[in-house]
Amino acid sequence: MNYQNSLEFARQQDEQDELKDYRNKFYIPVIDGKETIYFTGNSLGLQPKSTKDYINIELEDWAKWGVEGHFHGRNPWFAYHEMFAAPVAKIVGALPKEVVVMNNLTVNLNLLLVSFYRPTPQRYKILCEAKAFPSDQYALEMQVKSAGLNPDEAIIEIAPREGERTIRHEDIISAIEEAGDTLACVMIGGVNYFTGQVFDMKAITEAAHKVGANCGFDLAHGAGNIELKLHEWNVDFACWCSYKYLNSGPGGVSGAFVHERHCNNTDLPRFAGWWGHDKDSRFLMEKGFQPMKSAEAWQMSNAPILTMAAHKASIDIFEEVGMEKLLKKQKALSGYLEFIVDNINASLSGTDKSLEIITPRNWKERGCQVSVIAHGYGKDLFNELTNEGVISDWREPNAIRMAPVPLYNSFEDVYRFGQILSNALKK
Ligand SMILES: *Cc1c(COP(=O)(O)O)cnc(C)c1O
């Protein structure tokens, strides 16, 4: 696309945007009387205006029915989570039976590792990206320790090469091949939370399977952001949160994926509870766990209806829009942000300062997020952006992460951000 750094161009793009009406379906934070430029949908997605009504229905049904709401409410709670299987499966590219919405993300990661990281004396290693999101690192560390192993020996971390920002795929693949039959599991963040790099999950899964290892992904930054085909890619397991790109509210419920071929394996070791037990005999309250033949088998507890109601409000929007339109606008919007940052960077040439985009330039290797290193600047720059109403994310010493989100961000947001950034750099 031929981008231009002008308000006229941005407004023209917004006018042609087939998703333009969706911005008005969300609350855009207003701080000090000024509408913010909200670029942190990768951290906490905005609230749909419909969320309140979805939660209210459940509050009303609880008031009206008490425990009977499990079966007689408008959305019977007994089966509430089942409403997510089909629409969420579309978002992650799965079969409905492969998806369950439950718990929170790190909880689900741990539950899935119990099943899919089964170290033996010969095959005990687990491979992940270096500087994975800390929660994931802690989960892996303690899974390894729980198995009586030493994390330094059992965890293989793949880092960018010296002087590079993102991880080379060939390095991931060759590390998997090198680990060979000592490798039990690969667990990578499908989209790196810091650089925004999207990994080739299909190729990684293939490589893992070739050496006999399981392969799973943390899709906290993937779900609702990039195109996913978990079933087709043959991924063994995955999990994600719903409060980032899926706009389901702080601490919202997480989603988990287990490939069909494992769903039918009732012998798979796992942690269990009554909500994963065969539905028909669940209330006989008898001894002996009989797992459901779906991802639901990993569900332990009855569903948290109020946070699920918030999730439902958002998932209904995704269902209405579909990932295809989101992906199309996302490419154009993150491309525009890239263009604006490059444009402003050009104005810094000849100085000792610069803006370096560390997110891959190839749109196939990124989603909404664009991460920028502001060489020669410190947190003052970020504070200035914040003062001017830009909500973005700062990582020490000088990285800014921004994610214009197709559902509610506009080209004008990106243009105005550029103006603010330009002014801030001059201060
Ligand atoms: C956001 C994020 C988390 C957060 O975990 P919670 O259990 O939801 O608090 C974990 N892992 C990754 C990769 C994330 O991006």
The ligand as an ORCA input file, in Angstrom:
! r2SCAN-3c Opt
* xyz 0 1
  C       0.153    -12.352     29.184
  C       0.922    -13.613     29.258
  C       0.840    -14.461     30.370
  C       0.004    -14.103     31.572
  O      -0.386    -15.240     32.288
  P      -1.657    -15.231     33.237
  O      -1.689    -16.599     33.754
  O      -2.851    -14.886     32.391
  O      -1.456    -14.199     34.297
  C       1.550    -15.663     30.336
  N       2.308    -15.994     29.265
  C       2.423    -15.193     28.181
  C       3.269    -15.599     27.021
  C       1.751    -13.967     28.160
  O       1.891    -13.153     27.105
*
